[in-house]
Amino acid sequence: MSGRTSPRACPERTCVGCRRRSAQNDLLRVALDGNTCVPDLRGTLPGRGAYVHPVSACLESALRRRAFLRAFRATGALDTTALEQQVGVPGT
Ligand SMILES: [Zn+2]
């Protein structure tokens, strides 16, 4: 046993909310469809993706810091309704 796991076996991504790295499996991939952020539950949507922990605290801080705009290099407002419904942000 080498005691080391291959980094390829467990890809890590940075959460755009709390900026902590987690296994990709623990994060929700977010894709951009036009100006709409959509939860990419299967990880199959094309294009640039952002990763966030599927918890309201991380989503809220990502929204507050406009982290998705930066992640997608987008300008203007993004529609994050679908994302909020997926994660379940309590009425903000
Ligand atoms: Zn997070």
PDB file of the backbone (N, CA, C, O) and the ligand in Angstrom, with CONECT records:
HET     ZN  A 101       1
ATOM      1  N   MET A   1       0.834  -1.197   0.000  1.00  0.00           N
ATOM      2  CA  MET A   1       0.000   0.000   0.000  1.00  0.00           C
ATOM      3  C   MET A   1       0.871   1.250   0.000  1.00  0.00           C
ATOM      4  O   MET A   1       1.759   1.380   0.843  1.00  0.00           O
ATOM      5  N   SER A   2       0.643   2.132  -0.891  1.00  0.00           N
ATOM      6  CA  SER A   2       1.458   3.326  -0.977  1.00  0.00           C
ATOM      7  C   SER A   2       1.022   4.382   0.047  1.00  0.00           C
ATOM      8  O   SER A   2       1.818   5.235   0.439  1.00  0.00           O
ATOM      9  N   GLY A   3      -0.221   4.324   0.470  1.00  0.00           N
ATOM     10  CA  GLY A   3      -0.715   5.330   1.400  1.00  0.00           C
ATOM     11  C   GLY A   3      -1.113   6.626   0.727  1.00  0.00           C
ATOM     12  O   GLY A   3      -1.595   7.548   1.385  1.00  0.00           O
ATOM     13  N   ARG A   4      -0.918   6.704  -0.564  1.00  0.00           N
ATOM     14  CA  ARG A   4      -1.320   7.907  -1.294  1.00  0.00           C
ATOM     15  C   ARG A   4      -2.398   7.546  -2.290  1.00  0.00           C
ATOM     16  O   ARG A   4      -2.291   6.543  -2.995  1.00  0.00           O
ATOM     17  N   THR A   5      -3.415   8.345  -2.348  1.00  0.00           N
ATOM     18  CA  THR A   5      -4.420   8.098  -3.366  1.00  0.00           C
ATOM     19  C   THR A   5      -4.126   9.005  -4.552  1.00  0.00           C
ATOM     20  O   THR A   5      -3.685  10.143  -4.387  1.00  0.00           O
ATOM     21  N   SER A   6      -4.371   8.499  -5.716  1.00  0.00           N
ATOM     22  CA  SER A   6      -4.133   9.284  -6.907  1.00  0.00           C
ATOM     23  C   SER A   6      -5.056  10.497  -6.948  1.00  0.00           C
ATOM     24  O   SER A   6      -6.259  10.368  -6.719  1.00  0.00           O
ATOM     25  N   PRO A   7      -4.512  11.657  -7.233  1.00  0.00           N
ATOM     26  CA  PRO A   7      -5.377  12.843  -7.334  1.00  0.00           C
ATOM     27  C   PRO A   7      -6.395  12.708  -8.456  1.00  0.00           C
ATOM     28  O   PRO A   7      -7.456  13.331  -8.416  1.00  0.00           O
ATOM     29  N   ARG A   8      -6.079  11.910  -9.438  1.00  0.00           N
ATOM     30  CA  ARG A   8      -7.019  11.731 -10.539  1.00  0.00           C
ATOM     31  C   ARG A   8      -8.250  10.945 -10.105  1.00  0.00           C
ATOM     32  O   ARG A   8      -9.332  11.104 -10.670  1.00  0.00           O
ATOM     33  N   ALA A   9      -8.077  10.108  -9.111  1.00  0.00           N
ATOM     34  CA  ALA A   9      -9.194   9.270  -8.689  1.00  0.00           C
ATOM     35  C   ALA A   9     -10.251  10.080  -7.946  1.00  0.00           C
ATOM     36  O   ALA A   9     -11.414   9.682  -7.884  1.00  0.00           O
ATOM     37  N   CYS A  10      -9.847  11.212  -7.384  1.00  0.00           N
ATOM     38  CA  CYS A  10     -10.765  11.991  -6.580  1.00  0.00           C
ATOM     39  C   CYS A  10     -10.568  13.474  -6.896  1.00  0.00           C
ATOM     40  O   CYS A  10      -9.917  14.191  -6.137  1.00  0.00           O
ATOM     41  N   PRO A  11     -11.121  13.923  -7.994  1.00  0.00           N
ATOM     42  CA  PRO A  11     -10.891  15.310  -8.403  1.00  0.00           C
ATOM     43  C   PRO A  11     -11.466  16.297  -7.395  1.00  0.00           C
ATOM     44  O   PRO A  11     -12.550  16.097  -6.846  1.00  0.00           O
ATOM     45  N   GLU A  12     -10.723  17.349  -7.172  1.00  0.00           N
ATOM     46  CA  GLU A  12     -11.185  18.365  -6.231  1.00  0.00           C
ATOM     47  C   GLU A  12     -11.540  19.643  -6.965  1.00  0.00           C
ATOM     48  O   GLU A  12     -10.948  19.990  -7.987  1.00  0.00           O
ATOM     49  N   ARG A  13     -12.522  20.329  -6.411  1.00  0.00           N
ATOM     50  CA  ARG A  13     -12.924  21.606  -6.972  1.00  0.00           C
ATOM     51  C   ARG A  13     -13.079  22.586  -5.819  1.00  0.00           C
ATOM     52  O   ARG A  13     -13.259  22.191  -4.667  1.00  0.00           O
ATOM     53  N   THR A  14     -13.007  23.856  -6.146  1.00  0.00           N
ATOM     54  CA  THR A  14     -13.163  24.874  -5.119  1.00  0.00           C
ATOM     55  C   THR A  14     -14.596  25.387  -5.118  1.00  0.00           C
ATOM     56  O   THR A  14     -15.144  25.754  -6.158  1.00  0.00           O
ATOM     57  N   CYS A  15     -15.181  25.404  -3.944  1.00  0.00           N
ATOM     58  CA  CYS A  15     -16.525  25.942  -3.784  1.00  0.00           C
ATOM     59  C   CYS A  15     -16.467  27.457  -3.954  1.00  0.00           C
ATOM     60  O   CYS A  15     -15.647  28.121  -3.320  1.00  0.00           O
ATOM     61  N   VAL A  16     -17.338  28.013  -4.812  1.00  0.00           N
ATOM     62  CA  VAL A  16     -17.305  29.456  -5.033  1.00  0.00           C
ATOM     63  C   VAL A  16     -17.934  30.210  -3.859  1.00  0.00           C
ATOM     64  O   VAL A  16     -17.850  31.436  -3.781  1.00  0.00           O
ATOM     65  N   GLY A  17     -18.560  29.467  -2.953  1.00  0.00           N
ATOM     66  CA  GLY A  17     -19.142  30.123  -1.785  1.00  0.00           C
ATOM     67  C   GLY A  17     -18.135  30.283  -0.667  1.00  0.00           C
ATOM     68  O   GLY A  17     -17.826  31.408  -0.272  1.00  0.00           O
ATOM     69  N   CYS A  18     -17.615  29.179  -0.148  1.00  0.00           N
ATOM     70  CA  CYS A  18     -16.719  29.239   1.008  1.00  0.00           C
ATOM     71  C   CYS A  18     -15.252  29.156   0.603  1.00  0.00           C
ATOM     72  O   CYS A  18     -14.364  29.280   1.446  1.00  0.00           O
ATOM     73  N   ARG A  19     -14.995  28.944  -0.692  1.00  0.00           N
ATOM     74  CA  ARG A  19     -13.630  28.905  -1.224  1.00  0.00           C
ATOM     75  C   ARG A  19     -12.831  27.714  -0.706  1.00  0.00           C
ATOM     76  O   ARG A  19     -11.608  27.686  -0.846  1.00  0.00           O
ATOM     77  N   ARG A  20     -13.495  26.745  -0.116  1.00  0.00           N
ATOM     78  CA  ARG A  20     -12.784  25.556   0.330  1.00  0.00           C
ATOM     79  C   ARG A  20     -12.823  24.507  -0.768  1.00  0.00           C
ATOM     80  O   ARG A  20     -13.768  24.431  -1.552  1.00  0.00           O
ATOM     81  N   ARG A  21     -11.782  23.711  -0.800  1.00  0.00           N
ATOM     82  CA  ARG A  21     -11.733  22.650  -1.791  1.00  0.00           C
ATOM     83  C   ARG A  21     -12.429  21.402  -1.261  1.00  0.00           C
ATOM     84  O   ARG A  21     -12.297  21.042  -0.091  1.00  0.00           O
ATOM     85  N   SER A  22     -13.161  20.765  -2.139  1.00  0.00           N
ATOM     86  CA  SER A  22     -13.842  19.538  -1.765  1.00  0.00           C
ATOM     87  C   SER A  22     -13.779  18.568  -2.930  1.00  0.00           C
ATOM     88  O   SER A  22     -13.502  18.945  -4.069  1.00  0.00           O
ATOM     89  N   ALA A  23     -14.037  17.340  -2.621  1.00  0.00           N
ATOM     90  CA  ALA A  23     -14.166  16.369  -3.694  1.00  0.00           C
ATOM     91  C   ALA A  23     -15.302  16.808  -4.608  1.00  0.00           C
ATOM     92  O   ALA A  23     -16.347  17.275  -4.156  1.00  0.00           O
ATOM     93  N   GLN A  24     -15.069  16.647  -5.885  1.00  0.00           N
ATOM     94  CA  GLN A  24     -16.065  17.093  -6.853  1.00  0.00           C
ATOM     95  C   GLN A  24     -17.438  16.480  -6.573  1.00  0.00           C
ATOM     96  O   GLN A  24     -18.472  17.096  -6.830  1.00  0.00           O
ATOM     97  N   ASN A  25     -17.429  15.280  -6.051  1.00  0.00           N
ATOM     98  CA  ASN A  25     -18.689  14.597  -5.758  1.00  0.00           C
ATOM     99  C   ASN A  25     -19.506  15.294  -4.674  1.00  0.00           C
ATOM    100  O   ASN A  25     -20.728  15.153  -4.610  1.00  0.00           O
ATOM    101  N   ASP A  26     -18.809  16.051  -3.822  1.00  0.00           N
ATOM    102  CA  ASP A  26     -19.508  16.726  -2.735  1.00  0.00           C
ATOM    103  C   ASP A  26     -20.026  18.101  -3.128  1.00  0.00           C
ATOM    104  O   ASP A  26     -20.697  18.773  -2.345  1.00  0.00           O
ATOM    105  N   LEU A  27     -19.708  18.504  -4.337  1.00  0.00           N
ATOM    106  CA  LEU A  27     -20.092  19.845  -4.777  1.00  0.00           C
ATOM    107  C   LEU A  27     -21.158  19.760  -5.856  1.00  0.00           C
ATOM    108  O   LEU A  27     -21.264  18.775  -6.586  1.00  0.00           O
ATOM    109  N   LEU A  28     -21.933  20.814  -5.928  1.00  0.00           N
ATOM    110  CA  LEU A  28     -22.937  20.911  -6.984  1.00  0.00           C
ATOM    111  C   LEU A  28     -22.329  21.672  -8.155  1.00  0.00           C
ATOM    112  O   LEU A  28     -21.839  22.789  -7.988  1.00  0.00           O
ATOM    113  N   ARG A  29     -22.360  21.073  -9.328  1.00  0.00           N
ATOM    114  CA  ARG A  29     -21.874  21.794 -10.502  1.00  0.00           C
ATOM    115  C   ARG A  29     -22.968  22.727 -10.988  1.00  0.00           C
ATOM    116  O   ARG A  29     -24.140  22.359 -11.057  1.00  0.00           O
ATOM    117  N   VAL A  30     -22.564  23.923 -11.317  1.00  0.00           N
ATOM    118  CA  VAL A  30     -23.504  24.911 -11.822  1.00  0.00           C
ATOM    119  C   VAL A  30     -23.078  25.284 -13.225  1.00  0.00           C
ATOM    120  O   VAL A  30     -21.918  25.623 -13.458  1.00  0.00           O
ATOM    121  N   ALA A  31     -24.000  25.223 -14.150  1.00  0.00           N
ATOM    122  CA  ALA A  31     -23.711  25.602 -15.525  1.00  0.00           C
ATOM    123  C   ALA A  31     -24.515  26.847 -15.864  1.00  0.00           C
ATOM    124  O   ALA A  31     -25.467  27.202 -15.169  1.00  0.00           O
ATOM    125  N   LEU A  32     -24.118  27.495 -16.935  1.00  0.00           N
ATOM    126  CA  LEU A  32     -24.794  28.708 -17.342  1.00  0.00           C
ATOM    127  C   LEU A  32     -25.556  28.444 -18.626  1.00  0.00           C
ATOM    128  O   LEU A  32     -24.993  27.953 -19.604  1.00  0.00           O
ATOM    129  N   ASP A  33     -26.842  28.774 -18.619  1.00  0.00           N
ATOM    130  CA  ASP A  33     -27.667  28.643 -19.809  1.00  0.00           C
ATOM    131  C   ASP A  33     -28.215  30.028 -20.103  1.00  0.00           C
ATOM    132  O   ASP A  33     -29.182  30.471 -19.482  1.00  0.00           O
ATOM    133  N   GLY A  34     -27.592  30.706 -21.051  1.00  0.00           N
ATOM    134  CA  GLY A  34     -27.955  32.100 -21.282  1.00  0.00           C
ATOM    135  C   GLY A  34     -27.516  32.908 -20.073  1.00  0.00           C
ATOM    136  O   GLY A  34     -26.326  32.977 -19.764  1.00  0.00           O
ATOM    137  N   ASN A  35     -28.469  33.515 -19.392  1.00  0.00           N
ATOM    138  CA  ASN A  35     -28.139  34.245 -18.171  1.00  0.00           C
ATOM    139  C   ASN A  35     -28.671  33.529 -16.936  1.00  0.00           C
ATOM    140  O   ASN A  35     -28.801  34.118 -15.863  1.00  0.00           O
ATOM    141  N   THR A  36     -28.975  32.239 -17.112  1.00  0.00           N
ATOM    142  CA  THR A  36     -29.554  31.478 -16.023  1.00  0.00           C
ATOM    143  C   THR A  36     -28.550  30.471 -15.484  1.00  0.00           C
ATOM    144  O   THR A  36     -27.970  29.684 -16.232  1.00  0.00           O
ATOM    145  N   CYS A  37     -28.360  30.512 -14.177  1.00  0.00           N
ATOM    146  CA  CYS A  37     -27.534  29.498 -13.527  1.00  0.00           C
ATOM    147  C   CYS A  37     -28.394  28.271 -13.294  1.00  0.00           C
ATOM    148  O   CYS A  37     -29.439  28.345 -12.647  1.00  0.00           O
ATOM    149  N   VAL A  38     -27.956  27.162 -13.817  1.00  0.00           N
ATOM    150  CA  VAL A  38     -28.743  25.947 -13.656  1.00  0.00           C
ATOM    151  C   VAL A  38     -27.925  24.904 -12.894  1.00  0.00           C
ATOM    152  O   VAL A  38     -26.739  24.721 -13.167  1.00  0.00           O
ATOM    153  N   PRO A  39     -28.555  24.227 -11.948  1.00  0.00           N
ATOM    154  CA  PRO A  39     -27.868  23.147 -11.247  1.00  0.00           C
ATOM    155  C   PRO A  39     -27.638  21.986 -12.204  1.00  0.00           C
ATOM    156  O   PRO A  39     -28.584  21.458 -12.789  1.00  0.00           O
ATOM    157  N   ASP A  40     -26.398  21.598 -12.360  1.00  0.00           N
ATOM    158  CA  ASP A  40     -26.046  20.536 -13.284  1.00  0.00           C
ATOM    159  C   ASP A  40     -25.911  19.239 -12.488  1.00  0.00           C
ATOM    160  O   ASP A  40     -24.814  18.807 -12.137  1.00  0.00           O
ATOM    161  N   LEU A  41     -27.058  18.644 -12.222  1.00  0.00           N
ATOM    162  CA  LEU A  41     -27.085  17.517 -11.289  1.00  0.00           C
ATOM    163  C   LEU A  41     -26.307  16.323 -11.814  1.00  0.00           C
ATOM    164  O   LEU A  41     -25.746  15.553 -11.035  1.00  0.00           O
ATOM    165  N   ARG A  42     -26.272  16.165 -13.134  1.00  0.00           N
ATOM    166  CA  ARG A  42     -25.559  15.019 -13.695  1.00  0.00           C
ATOM    167  C   ARG A  42     -24.144  15.363 -14.120  1.00  0.00           C
ATOM    168  O   ARG A  42     -23.367  14.485 -14.494  1.00  0.00           O
ATOM    169  N   GLY A  43     -23.813  16.654 -14.061  1.00  0.00           N
ATOM    170  CA  GLY A  43     -22.481  17.057 -14.474  1.00  0.00           C
ATOM    171  C   GLY A  43     -22.255  16.899 -15.951  1.00  0.00           C
ATOM    172  O   GLY A  43     -21.127  16.665 -16.386  1.00  0.00           O
ATOM    173  N   THR A  44     -23.299  17.022 -16.727  1.00  0.00           N
ATOM    174  CA  THR A  44     -23.178  16.755 -18.159  1.00  0.00           C
ATOM    175  C   THR A  44     -23.422  17.987 -19.018  1.00  0.00           C
ATOM    176  O   THR A  44     -23.253  17.927 -20.235  1.00  0.00           O
ATOM    177  N   LEU A  45     -23.815  19.099 -18.413  1.00  0.00           N
ATOM    178  CA  LEU A  45     -24.120  20.271 -19.228  1.00  0.00           C
ATOM    179  C   LEU A  45     -22.833  20.854 -19.799  1.00  0.00           C
ATOM    180  O   LEU A  45     -21.795  20.849 -19.138  1.00  0.00           O
ATOM    181  N   PRO A  46     -22.905  21.348 -21.011  1.00  0.00           N
ATOM    182  CA  PRO A  46     -21.700  21.862 -21.675  1.00  0.00           C
ATOM    183  C   PRO A  46     -21.280  23.213 -21.117  1.00  0.00           C
ATOM    184  O   PRO A  46     -22.046  23.899 -20.440  1.00  0.00           O
ATOM    185  N   GLY A  47     -20.071  23.560 -21.415  1.00  0.00           N
ATOM    186  CA  GLY A  47     -19.595  24.898 -21.076  1.00  0.00           C
ATOM    187  C   GLY A  47     -18.934  24.953 -19.725  1.00  0.00           C
ATOM    188  O   GLY A  47     -18.722  23.946 -19.050  1.00  0.00           O
ATOM    189  N   ARG A  48     -18.623  26.162 -19.369  1.00  0.00           N
ATOM    190  CA  ARG A  48     -17.933  26.451 -18.140  1.00  0.00           C
ATOM    191  C   ARG A  48     -18.808  26.066 -16.943  1.00  0.00           C
ATOM    192  O   ARG A  48     -20.022  26.268 -16.958  1.00  0.00           O
ATOM    193  N   GLY A  49     -18.187  25.523 -15.933  1.00  0.00           N
ATOM    194  CA  GLY A  49     -18.943  25.158 -14.745  1.00  0.00           C
ATOM    195  C   GLY A  49     -18.387  25.834 -13.511  1.00  0.00           C
ATOM    196  O   GLY A  49     -17.197  26.139 -13.433  1.00  0.00           O
ATOM    197  N   ALA A  50     -19.255  26.063 -12.555  1.00  0.00           N
ATOM    198  CA  ALA A  50     -18.819  26.545 -11.254  1.00  0.00           C
ATOM    199  C   ALA A  50     -19.265  25.502 -10.238  1.00  0.00           C
ATOM    200  O   ALA A  50     -20.226  24.765 -10.459  1.00  0.00           O
ATOM    201  N   TYR A  51     -18.555  25.457  -9.136  1.00  0.00           N
ATOM    202  CA  TYR A  51     -18.885  24.442  -8.140  1.00  0.00           C
ATOM    203  C   TYR A  51     -19.198  25.106  -6.818  1.00  0.00           C
ATOM    204  O   TYR A  51     -18.514  26.038  -6.394  1.00  0.00           O
ATOM    205  N   VAL A  52     -20.240  24.613  -6.173  1.00  0.00           N
ATOM    206  CA  VAL A  52     -20.634  25.159  -4.881  1.00  0.00           C
ATOM    207  C   VAL A  52     -21.152  24.015  -4.018  1.00  0.00           C
ATOM    208  O   VAL A  52     -21.767  23.076  -4.525  1.00  0.00           O
ATOM    209  N   HIS A  53     -20.903  24.096  -2.720  1.00  0.00           N
ATOM    210  CA  HIS A  53     -21.521  23.114  -1.839  1.00  0.00           C
ATOM    211  C   HIS A  53     -23.040  23.292  -1.909  1.00  0.00           C
ATOM    212  O   HIS A  53     -23.530  24.421  -1.871  1.00  0.00           O
ATOM    213  N   PRO A  54     -23.772  22.214  -2.009  1.00  0.00           N
ATOM    214  CA  PRO A  54     -25.232  22.332  -2.127  1.00  0.00           C
ATOM    215  C   PRO A  54     -25.892  22.645  -0.790  1.00  0.00           C
ATOM    216  O   PRO A  54     -26.807  21.946  -0.354  1.00  0.00           O
ATOM    217  N   VAL A  55     -25.427  23.680  -0.164  1.00  0.00           N
ATOM    218  CA  VAL A  55     -26.021  24.135   1.098  1.00  0.00           C
ATOM    219  C   VAL A  55     -26.271  25.632   0.980  1.00  0.00           C
ATOM    220  O   VAL A  55     -25.574  26.337   0.250  1.00  0.00           O
ATOM    221  N   SER A  56     -27.275  26.104   1.707  1.00  0.00           N
ATOM    222  CA  SER A  56     -27.688  27.491   1.521  1.00  0.00           C
ATOM    223  C   SER A  56     -26.598  28.472   1.939  1.00  0.00           C
ATOM    224  O   SER A  56     -26.479  29.543   1.344  1.00  0.00           O
ATOM    225  N   ALA A  57     -25.804  28.131   2.946  1.00  0.00           N
ATOM    226  CA  ALA A  57     -24.768  29.057   3.408  1.00  0.00           C
ATOM    227  C   ALA A  57     -23.765  29.351   2.299  1.00  0.00           C
ATOM    228  O   ALA A  57     -23.382  30.502   2.090  1.00  0.00           O
ATOM    229  N   CYS A  58     -23.347  28.318   1.597  1.00  0.00           N
ATOM    230  CA  CYS A  58     -22.375  28.508   0.527  1.00  0.00           C
ATOM    231  C   CYS A  58     -23.004  29.232  -0.661  1.00  0.00           C
ATOM    232  O   CYS A  58     -22.386  30.113  -1.258  1.00  0.00           O
ATOM    233  N   LEU A  59     -24.221  28.859  -0.995  1.00  0.00           N
ATOM    234  CA  LEU A  59     -24.885  29.516  -2.119  1.00  0.00           C
ATOM    235  C   LEU A  59     -25.096  30.995  -1.815  1.00  0.00           C
ATOM    236  O   LEU A  59     -24.885  31.853  -2.673  1.00  0.00           O
ATOM    237  N   GLU A  60     -25.508  31.278  -0.602  1.00  0.00           N
ATOM    238  CA  GLU A  60     -25.751  32.674  -0.238  1.00  0.00           C
ATOM    239  C   GLU A  60     -24.475  33.499  -0.313  1.00  0.00           C
ATOM    240  O   GLU A  60     -24.485  34.614  -0.835  1.00  0.00           O
ATOM    241  N   SER A  61     -23.394  32.966   0.198  1.00  0.00           N
ATOM    242  CA  SER A  61     -22.171  33.770   0.152  1.00  0.00           C
ATOM    243  C   SER A  61     -21.660  33.883  -1.278  1.00  0.00           C
ATOM    244  O   SER A  61     -21.060  34.894  -1.641  1.00  0.00           O
ATOM    245  N   ALA A  62     -21.888  32.861  -2.089  1.00  0.00           N
ATOM    246  CA  ALA A  62     -21.516  32.964  -3.498  1.00  0.00           C
ATOM    247  C   ALA A  62     -22.329  34.060  -4.185  1.00  0.00           C
ATOM    248  O   ALA A  62     -21.797  34.834  -4.981  1.00  0.00           O
ATOM    249  N   LEU A  63     -23.618  34.115  -3.870  1.00  0.00           N
ATOM    250  CA  LEU A  63     -24.468  35.137  -4.487  1.00  0.00           C
ATOM    251  C   LEU A  63     -24.071  36.515  -3.995  1.00  0.00           C
ATOM    252  O   LEU A  63     -24.032  37.472  -4.767  1.00  0.00           O
ATOM    253  N   ARG A  64     -23.779  36.612  -2.714  1.00  0.00           N
ATOM    254  CA  ARG A  64     -23.451  37.911  -2.137  1.00  0.00           C
ATOM    255  C   ARG A  64     -22.172  38.468  -2.763  1.00  0.00           C
ATOM    256  O   ARG A  64     -22.041  39.671  -2.987  1.00  0.00           O
ATOM    257  N   ARG A  65     -21.240  37.568  -3.037  1.00  0.00           N
ATOM    258  CA  ARG A  65     -19.959  38.027  -3.593  1.00  0.00           C
ATOM    259  C   ARG A  65     -19.958  37.991  -5.115  1.00  0.00           C
ATOM    260  O   ARG A  65     -18.915  38.192  -5.736  1.00  0.00           O
ATOM    261  N   ARG A  66     -21.100  37.741  -5.716  1.00  0.00           N
ATOM    262  CA  ARG A  66     -21.201  37.652  -7.180  1.00  0.00           C
ATOM    263  C   ARG A  66     -20.177  36.671  -7.731  1.00  0.00           C
ATOM    264  O   ARG A  66     -19.589  36.899  -8.788  1.00  0.00           O
ATOM    265  N   ALA A  67     -19.975  35.600  -7.019  1.00  0.00           N
ATOM    266  CA  ALA A  67     -18.942  34.645  -7.407  1.00  0.00           C
ATOM    267  C   ALA A  67     -19.289  33.965  -8.729  1.00  0.00           C
ATOM    268  O   ALA A  67     -18.397  33.578  -9.484  1.00  0.00           O
ATOM    269  N   PHE A  68     -20.569  33.822  -9.001  1.00  0.00           N
ATOM    270  CA  PHE A  68     -20.942  33.150 -10.248  1.00  0.00           C
ATOM    271  C   PHE A  68     -20.623  34.022 -11.456  1.00  0.00           C
ATOM    272  O   PHE A  68     -20.212  33.517 -12.500  1.00  0.00           O
ATOM    273  N   LEU A  69     -20.811  35.326 -11.313  1.00  0.00           N
ATOM    274  CA  LEU A  69     -20.457  36.225 -12.401  1.00  0.00           C
ATOM    275  C   LEU A  69     -18.993  36.053 -12.760  1.00  0.00           C
ATOM    276  O   LEU A  69     -18.625  35.981 -13.933  1.00  0.00           O
ATOM    277  N   ARG A  70     -18.164  35.990 -11.722  1.00  0.00           N
ATOM    278  CA  ARG A  70     -16.733  35.842 -11.960  1.00  0.00           C
ATOM    279  C   ARG A  70     -16.417  34.465 -12.539  1.00  0.00           C
ATOM    280  O   ARG A  70     -15.618  34.332 -13.466  1.00  0.00           O
ATOM    281  N   ALA A  71     -17.057  33.452 -11.976  1.00  0.00           N
ATOM    282  CA  ALA A  71     -16.772  32.092 -12.429  1.00  0.00           C
ATOM    283  C   ALA A  71     -17.135  31.911 -13.900  1.00  0.00           C
ATOM    284  O   ALA A  71     -16.452  31.204 -14.641  1.00  0.00           O
ATOM    285  N   PHE A  72     -18.217  32.562 -14.306  1.00  0.00           N
ATOM    286  CA  PHE A  72     -18.656  32.408 -15.696  1.00  0.00           C
ATOM    287  C   PHE A  72     -18.156  33.531 -16.588  1.00  0.00           C
ATOM    288  O   PHE A  72     -18.453  33.560 -17.782  1.00  0.00           O
ATOM    289  N   ARG A  73     -17.397  34.457 -16.009  1.00  0.00           N
ATOM    290  CA  ARG A  73     -16.948  35.630 -16.762  1.00  0.00           C
ATOM    291  C   ARG A  73     -18.128  36.311 -17.418  1.00  0.00           C
ATOM    292  O   ARG A  73     -18.054  36.755 -18.564  1.00  0.00           O
ATOM    293  N   ALA A  74     -19.203  36.386 -16.686  1.00  0.00           N
ATOM    294  CA  ALA A  74     -20.430  36.969 -17.219  1.00  0.00           C
ATOM    295  C   ALA A  74     -20.562  38.411 -16.735  1.00  0.00           C
ATOM    296  O   ALA A  74     -19.958  38.822 -15.745  1.00  0.00           O
ATOM    297  N   THR A  75     -21.368  39.152 -17.469  1.00  0.00           N
ATOM    298  CA  THR A  75     -21.671  40.508 -17.039  1.00  0.00           C
ATOM    299  C   THR A  75     -23.177  40.632 -16.894  1.00  0.00           C
ATOM    300  O   THR A  75     -23.939  39.921 -17.549  1.00  0.00           O
ATOM    301  N   GLY A  76     -23.590  41.532 -16.036  1.00  0.00           N
ATOM    302  CA  GLY A  76     -25.017  41.710 -15.826  1.00  0.00           C
ATOM    303  C   GLY A  76     -25.556  40.718 -14.827  1.00  0.00           C
ATOM    304  O   GLY A  76     -24.803  39.975 -14.197  1.00  0.00           O
ATOM    305  N   ALA A  77     -26.850  40.713 -14.689  1.00  0.00           N
ATOM    306  CA  ALA A  77     -27.477  39.896 -13.662  1.00  0.00           C
ATOM    307  C   ALA A  77     -27.664  38.466 -14.139  1.00  0.00           C
ATOM    308  O   ALA A  77     -27.986  38.214 -15.300  1.00  0.00           O
ATOM    309  N   LEU A  78     -27.459  37.549 -13.227  1.00  0.00           N
ATOM    310  CA  LEU A  78     -27.721  36.148 -13.532  1.00  0.00           C
ATOM    311  C   LEU A  78     -28.980  35.711 -12.782  1.00  0.00           C
ATOM    312  O   LEU A  78     -29.237  36.123 -11.651  1.00  0.00           O
ATOM    313  N   ASP A  79     -29.737  34.876 -13.448  1.00  0.00           N
ATOM    314  CA  ASP A  79     -30.923  34.324 -12.806  1.00  0.00           C
ATOM    315  C   ASP A  79     -30.525  33.072 -12.029  1.00  0.00           C
ATOM    316  O   ASP A  79     -30.141  32.058 -12.614  1.00  0.00           O
ATOM    317  N   THR A  80     -30.621  33.156 -10.725  1.00  0.00           N
ATOM    318  CA  THR A  80     -30.189  32.038  -9.895  1.00  0.00           C
ATOM    319  C   THR A  80     -31.375  31.357  -9.211  1.00  0.00           C
ATOM    320  O   THR A  80     -31.212  30.619  -8.239  1.00  0.00           O
ATOM    321  N   THR A  81     -32.575  31.624  -9.744  1.00  0.00           N
ATOM    322  CA  THR A  81     -33.778  31.072  -9.111  1.00  0.00           C
ATOM    323  C   THR A  81     -33.742  29.543  -9.051  1.00  0.00           C
ATOM    324  O   THR A  81     -34.045  28.939  -8.022  1.00  0.00           O
ATOM    325  N   ALA A  82     -33.368  28.941 -10.166  1.00  0.00           N
ATOM    326  CA  ALA A  82     -33.358  27.482 -10.211  1.00  0.00           C
ATOM    327  C   ALA A  82     -32.351  26.914  -9.203  1.00  0.00           C
ATOM    328  O   ALA A  82     -32.570  25.885  -8.565  1.00  0.00           O
ATOM    329  N   LEU A  83     -31.248  27.637  -9.099  1.00  0.00           N
ATOM    330  CA  LEU A  83     -30.216  27.218  -8.170  1.00  0.00           C
ATOM    331  C   LEU A  83     -30.698  27.314  -6.723  1.00  0.00           C
ATOM    332  O   LEU A  83     -30.471  26.419  -5.909  1.00  0.00           O
ATOM    333  N   GLU A  84     -31.372  28.428  -6.432  1.00  0.00           N
ATOM    334  CA  GLU A  84     -31.871  28.629  -5.072  1.00  0.00           C
ATOM    335  C   GLU A  84     -32.924  27.581  -4.729  1.00  0.00           C
ATOM    336  O   GLU A  84     -33.004  27.103  -3.598  1.00  0.00           O
ATOM    337  N   GLN A  85     -33.733  27.236  -5.733  1.00  0.00           N
ATOM    338  CA  GLN A  85     -34.746  26.207  -5.472  1.00  0.00           C
ATOM    339  C   GLN A  85     -34.102  24.858  -5.238  1.00  0.00           C
ATOM    340  O   GLN A  85     -34.549  24.074  -4.400  1.00  0.00           O
ATOM    341  N   GLN A  86     -33.040  24.599  -5.994  1.00  0.00           N
ATOM    342  CA  GLN A  86     -32.346  23.320  -5.842  1.00  0.00           C
ATOM    343  C   GLN A  86     -31.724  23.185  -4.448  1.00  0.00           C
ATOM    344  O   GLN A  86     -31.845  22.152  -3.789  1.00  0.00           O
ATOM    345  N   VAL A  87     -31.070  24.239  -4.033  1.00  0.00           N
ATOM    346  CA  VAL A  87     -30.360  24.187  -2.755  1.00  0.00           C
ATOM    347  C   VAL A  87     -31.302  24.461  -1.598  1.00  0.00           C
ATOM    348  O   VAL A  87     -31.109  23.963  -0.489  1.00  0.00           O
ATOM    349  N   GLY A  88     -32.328  25.263  -1.872  1.00  0.00           N
ATOM    350  CA  GLY A  88     -33.302  25.534  -0.828  1.00  0.00           C
ATOM    351  C   GLY A  88     -32.908  26.679   0.082  1.00  0.00           C
ATOM    352  O   GLY A  88     -32.863  26.537   1.304  1.00  0.00           O
ATOM    353  N   VAL A  89     -32.616  27.844  -0.545  1.00  0.00           N
ATOM    354  CA  VAL A  89     -32.326  29.024   0.252  1.00  0.00           C
ATOM    355  C   VAL A  89     -33.639  29.531   0.843  1.00  0.00           C
ATOM    356  O   VAL A  89     -34.597  29.787   0.114  1.00  0.00           O
ATOM    357  N   PRO A  90     -33.676  29.674   2.154  1.00  0.00           N
ATOM    358  CA  PRO A  90     -34.909  30.145   2.792  1.00  0.00           C
ATOM    359  C   PRO A  90     -35.170  31.606   2.476  1.00  0.00           C
ATOM    360  O   PRO A  90     -34.355  32.484   2.760  1.00  0.00           O
ATOM    361  N   GLY A  91     -36.316  31.836   1.887  1.00  0.00           N
ATOM    362  CA  GLY A  91     -36.833  33.119   1.400  1.00  0.00           C
ATOM    363  C   GLY A  91     -35.958  34.349   1.539  1.00  0.00           C
ATOM    364  O   GLY A  91     -36.117  35.134   2.474  1.00  0.00           O
ATOM    365  N   THR A  92     -35.040  34.511   0.611  1.00  0.00           N
ATOM    366  CA  THR A  92     -34.220  35.713   0.638  1.00  0.00           C
ATOM    367  C   THR A  92     -34.727  36.693  -0.401  1.00  0.00           C
ATOM    368  O   THR A  92     -34.172  37.782  -0.546  1.00  0.00           O
TER     369      THR A  92
HETATM  370 ZN    ZN A 101     -18.803  25.797   0.257  1.00  0.00          ZN2+
END
